[in-house]
Amino acid sequence: MENIAIVVMLLFGVTFLAVLSEKIRFPFPIALVLIGLAISLIPNLPPIVLDPNIVFLVFLPPLLYAAAWYTSWHEFKANLRPISLAAFGLVFFTTGLVGVAAHFLIPGLGWAEAFLLGAIVSPPDAVAASAVTKGLGLHPRMIAILEGESLLNDASGLIAYKYAIAAVMTGTFSLWQASGQFAMVVVGGVAIGLVVGYIMFVIHEKFICDATVETTLTVLTPYASYLLAEYVHVSGVLAVVATGLYLSFRSADFFSHNSRIQTYSVWEMLIFILNGLVFILIGLQLPRVLDGLGGVPFWELLWYGLAVSIVVVVVRFIWVVPAALLPRLLSKKIREREAFDSRNMVIFGWSGMRGVVSMAAALAVPLTIGGTTPFPNRNLIIFLTFCVVIFTLVLLGLTLPWLIRHLRLPPYSPLAEEYDTRMQVVSGSIAHIEDNFALVNESILARIKDKYEIKYNRLQKTDLPLTPANAENGVSSTPTEIFNQFISLQIELLDVERDIVKQLRKQGKSSDDVVRKIERELDLEETRLRMDLVER
């Protein structure tokens, strides 16, 4: 009970620091890792011992599902080559080189534990990169590559992580056997994820009509996908990613406006709490981790952490040059289709911040082998992971905005795309008015048209009918009926706007960020309009 009270109080502290972070415009992922470090320095806090399996199950499915949900499928597909090179090639390259470096630099760290450390620190955190680069005008293609890389490399890194765990547990490892199993695990995980996604889509579309139930189902979905995949011994991580991508792309087909508003709000809160909890838990465990490393001087541990962190950063720069240049050298189509700016290579290399997934994976390392023998170097692996997260988030994260400004990349603004999308939405709605509302009360029709002229000028309010038209078009109407008809027609047109936005998204003509922004405006407007309807 005491431990729960401490965690709750620390969550309060994280929440208040989030408010402060927003006020001073300090990236919250960087604040989180500093909070974890500060918590570890608070004296007399009780250590918390967690079941590693619980850590993996509780934290990873929702974090990966949220990352997949906010990834644009069209941008992901359009940049699949650089994303795949980074998400698979770079992850295994990082795992290998970090493993070799750690084994030779750190006395007593076996090959299997060294490669386990490499797998844990190999996947960067897109949330951190997005938070740091927000508002700096990076091109959407660069953002899509960073986010897509993080989405898939979490999966590939965690698959490598499980093979490394198995190697430590059994003392054996076969590259050929692991390669064959890897293909089966990947294909099986994606297949399970798509099946779960389709089943959930049918359930959402055909059976669910309550926003609270629908929101609850979205929270349970990643756990269902993960557990089912793990039960049949394929990648639960890839299953969650595939489910999230599928349902995100189809979400406009089944979410009502109430469900969408409620679901996004609940998920924002859930991810905030989970991120905070991970760093609170690592802060509470660090003193115990350091006690377990009592035989090694602290300055020596810091040197190991710094050395591994430098290797992690350097390996990314070693990889990015051939990965970016060789495809252009070998393919004329790539040279013609994709603009090239060497400054983007620097930005990509400097964006390798590690974050919450690496910390969750470190905390999930088993306590023992076979229930009796302590897992070798577990405390050292957790400490080194925390060092890499601190080093990359603080050093790279705080200097990345300066680097972007110093390189003088041409800033990209989404306003032109947003303007074009809004123009098509308003034009399509006006066409619907002209084609379908010919018999509507002229007074109401005039006001509806006025409203869309106002929307054209980026205003979102409209005057309500001030006087009844009791005998227009030969139809006698009460003020209440006219008012409700006016509101109902506006709601109908909101559905027209949604349909247009949905089609633009499915055709890949408008990005997910712009679509979500417009959808949220339409959802909020429909909520207000439905509250204005007068009961008869």
VENZIUR-V799459 format. One record per backbone hydrogen bond with DSSP energy under -1.0 kcal/mol. CO is the residue of the C=O (numbers start at 1). NH is the residue of the N-H. E is the energy in kcal/mol with one decimal. If there is no record, write none. Layout:
CO/NH/E + CO/NH/E
This chain:
1/5/-2.2 + 2/6/-2.1 + 3/7/-2.4 + 4/8/-2.5 + 5/9/-2.4 + 6/10/-2.6 + 7/11/-2.2 + 8/12/-1.9 + 9/13/-1.9 + 10/14/-2.4 + 11/15/-2.5 + 12/16/-2.3 + 13/17/-2.3 + 14/18/-1.9 + 15/19/-1.7 + 16/20/-2.1 + 17/21/-2.9 + 18/22/-2.2 + 19/23/-2.1 + 20/24/-2.5 + 21/26/-2.6 + 27/31/-1.8 + 28/32/-2.6 + 29/33/-1.6 + 30/34/-1.7 + 31/35/-2.3 + 32/36/-2.5 + 33/37/-1.8 + 34/38/-2.6 + 35/39/-2.8 + 36/40/-1.6 + 38/41/-1.0 + 39/42/-1.3 + 51/55/-1.8 + 52/56/-2.1 + 53/57/-2.2 + 54/58/-3.0 + 55/59/-2.2 + 56/60/-1.3 + 59/63/-1.6 + 60/64/-2.8 + 61/65/-2.4 + 62/66/-2.4 + 63/67/-1.8 + 64/68/-2.4 + 65/69/-2.6 + 66/70/-1.8 + 68/71/-1.4 + 72/76/-2.5 + 73/77/-2.9 + 74/78/-2.4 + 75/79/-1.4 + 77/80/-1.3 + 79/83/-2.1 + 80/84/-2.9 + 81/85/-2.5 + 82/86/-2.0 + 83/87/-3.3 + 84/88/-2.4 + 85/90/-1.9 + 88/92/-2.4 + 89/93/-2.4 + 90/94/-2.9 + 91/95/-2.9 + 92/96/-2.4 + 93/97/-2.6 + 94/98/-2.7 + 95/99/-1.9 + 96/100/-2.5 + 97/101/-2.8 + 98/102/-3.0 + 99/103/-2.2 + 100/104/-1.9 + 101/105/-2.3 + 102/106/-2.3 + 106/109/-1.6 + 110/114/-2.4 + 111/115/-2.5 + 112/116/-2.0 + 113/117/-2.3 + 114/118/-2.2 + 115/119/-2.4 + 116/120/-2.1 + 117/121/-2.1 + 125/129/-1.8 + 126/130/-3.1 + 127/131/-2.4 + 128/132/-2.3 + 129/133/-2.4 + 133/136/-2.2 + 137/412/-2.2 + 139/143/-1.9 + 140/144/-2.9 + 141/145/-2.2 + 142/146/-2.3 + 143/147/-2.7 + 144/148/-2.8 + 145/149/-2.7 + 146/150/-2.0 + 147/151/-2.0 + 148/152/-2.3 + 149/153/-3.2 + 150/154/-1.4 + 152/156/-2.6 + 153/157/-2.6 + 154/158/-1.9 + 155/159/-1.9 + 156/160/-2.4 + 157/161/-2.1 + 158/162/-1.9 + 159/163/-1.9 + 160/164/-2.3 + 161/165/-2.4 + 162/166/-2.3 + 163/167/-2.1 + 164/168/-2.1 + 165/169/-2.5 + 166/170/-2.7 + 167/171/-2.3 + 174/178/-2.6 + 175/179/-2.4 + 176/180/-2.1 + 177/181/-2.3 + 178/182/-2.4 + 179/183/-1.7 + 180/184/-1.6 + 181/185/-3.0 + 182/186/-2.6 + 183/187/-2.5 + 184/188/-2.6 + 185/189/-2.2 + 185/235/-1.6 + 186/190/-2.4 + 187/191/-2.4 + 188/192/-2.6 + 189/193/-2.3 + 190/194/-2.4 + 191/195/-2.3 + 192/196/-2.7 + 193/197/-2.4 + 194/198/-2.5 + 195/199/-2.4 + 196/200/-2.6 + 197/201/-2.1 + 198/202/-2.3 + 199/203/-2.3 + 200/204/-2.8 + 201/205/-2.8 + 202/206/-2.9 + 203/207/-2.1 + 203/208/-1.5 + 210/214/-2.5 + 211/215/-2.4 + 212/216/-2.3 + 213/217/-2.3 + 214/218/-1.8 + 215/219/-1.4 + 216/220/-1.8 + 217/221/-2.0 + 220/224/-2.3 + 221/225/-2.5 + 222/226/-2.4 + 223/227/-2.8 + 224/228/-2.2 + 225/229/-2.0 + 226/230/-2.5 + 227/231/-2.1 + 228/232/-1.4 + 229/234/-2.5 + 230/233/-1.2 + 235/239/-1.7 + 236/240/-2.2 + 237/241/-2.1 + 238/242/-2.8 + 239/243/-2.4 + 240/244/-2.6 + 241/245/-2.5 + 242/246/-2.3 + 243/247/-2.6 + 244/248/-2.2 + 245/249/-1.9 + 246/250/-1.6 + 250/253/-1.9 + 251/254/-1.1 + 251/255/-2.5 + 256/260/-2.5 + 257/261/-2.1 + 258/262/-2.5 + 259/263/-3.1 + 260/264/-2.3 + 261/265/-1.6 + 262/266/-2.5 + 263/267/-2.6 + 264/268/-2.1 + 265/269/-1.8 + 266/270/-2.7 + 267/271/-2.6 + 268/272/-1.7 + 269/273/-2.4 + 270/274/-2.6 + 271/275/-2.5 + 272/276/-2.2 + 273/277/-2.8 + 274/278/-2.2 + 275/279/-1.5 + 276/280/-2.0 + 277/281/-3.0 + 278/282/-2.1 + 279/283/-1.8 + 280/284/-2.2 + 281/285/-1.6 + 282/286/-1.7 + 285/289/-2.6 + 286/290/-3.0 + 287/291/-2.2 + 288/292/-1.8 + 291/294/-1.5 + 293/296/-2.4 + 297/301/-1.9 + 298/302/-2.4 + 299/303/-1.8 + 300/304/-2.2 + 301/305/-2.5 + 302/306/-2.7 + 303/307/-2.6 + 304/308/-2.6 + 305/309/-2.1 + 306/310/-2.4 + 307/311/-2.1 + 308/312/-2.3 + 309/313/-2.0 + 310/314/-2.8 + 311/315/-2.7 + 312/316/-1.1 + 313/317/-1.3 + 314/318/-2.3 + 315/319/-2.1 + 316/320/-2.0 + 317/321/-1.0 + 319/323/-2.0 + 320/324/-1.9 + 321/325/-2.3 + 322/326/-2.3 + 325/329/-2.3 + 326/330/-2.3 + 327/331/-1.5 + 331/335/-1.5 + 332/336/-2.1 + 333/337/-2.5 + 334/338/-2.6 + 341/344/-2.0 + 342/346/-1.1 + 343/347/-2.0 + 344/348/-2.6 + 345/349/-2.4 + 346/350/-2.2 + 348/351/-1.0 + 351/353/-1.2 + 353/125/-3.8 + 355/359/-1.8 + 356/360/-2.7 + 357/361/-2.4 + 358/362/-2.2 + 359/363/-2.4 + 360/364/-1.3 + 362/365/-1.4 + 367/375/-2.4 + 369/372/-1.2 + 369/373/-1.6 + 373/369/-3.8 + 375/378/-1.4 + 377/381/-2.4 + 378/382/-2.3 + 379/383/-2.4 + 380/384/-2.8 + 381/385/-2.2 + 382/386/-2.2 + 383/387/-2.1 + 384/388/-2.3 + 385/389/-2.5 + 386/390/-2.6 + 387/391/-3.0 + 388/392/-2.7 + 389/393/-2.4 + 390/394/-2.6 + 391/395/-1.9 + 392/397/-1.2 + 394/398/-1.6 + 395/399/-1.2 + 396/400/-1.7 + 399/403/-2.6 + 400/404/-2.6 + 401/405/-2.2 + 402/406/-2.8 + 403/407/-2.3 + 404/409/-1.1 + 414/418/-2.7 + 415/419/-2.9 + 416/420/-2.3 + 417/421/-2.5 + 418/422/-2.6 + 419/423/-2.5 + 420/424/-2.1 + 421/425/-2.1 + 422/426/-2.8 + 423/427/-2.6 + 424/428/-2.3 + 425/429/-2.0 + 426/430/-2.5 + 427/431/-2.3 + 428/432/-1.8 + 429/433/-2.1 + 430/434/-2.4 + 431/435/-1.9 + 432/436/-2.0 + 433/437/-2.1 + 437/440/-1.3 + 441/445/-2.8 + 442/446/-2.5 + 443/447/-1.5 + 444/448/-2.5 + 445/449/-2.6 + 446/450/-2.3 + 447/451/-2.3 + 448/452/-1.7 + 449/453/-1.6 + 450/454/-2.1 + 451/455/-2.5 + 452/456/-1.5 + 454/459/-2.1 + 455/458/-2.2 + 471/474/-1.1 + 472/475/-2.0 + 478/482/-2.4 + 479/483/-2.6 + 480/484/-2.7 + 481/485/-2.5 + 482/486/-2.5 + 483/487/-2.2 + 484/488/-2.9 + 485/489/-2.4 + 486/490/-1.5 + 487/491/-2.1 + 488/492/-2.3 + 489/493/-2.2 + 490/494/-1.7 + 491/495/-1.6 + 492/496/-1.5 + 493/497/-2.5 + 494/498/-2.3 + 495/499/-2.3 + 496/500/-2.1 + 497/501/-2.5 + 498/502/-3.0 + 499/503/-2.2 + 500/504/-2.3 + 501/505/-2.2 + 502/506/-2.6 + 503/507/-2.1 + 504/509/-2.5 + 505/508/-1.3 + 511/515/-2.3 + 512/516/-2.9 + 513/517/-1.8 + 514/518/-2.3 + 515/519/-3.0 + 516/520/-2.5 + 517/521/-1.8 + 518/522/-2.5 + 519/523/-2.8 + 520/524/-2.7 + 521/525/-2.3 + 522/526/-2.6 + 523/527/-2.3 + 524/528/-2.1 + 525/529/-2.6 + 526/530/-2.7 + 527/531/-1.5 + 528/532/-1.0
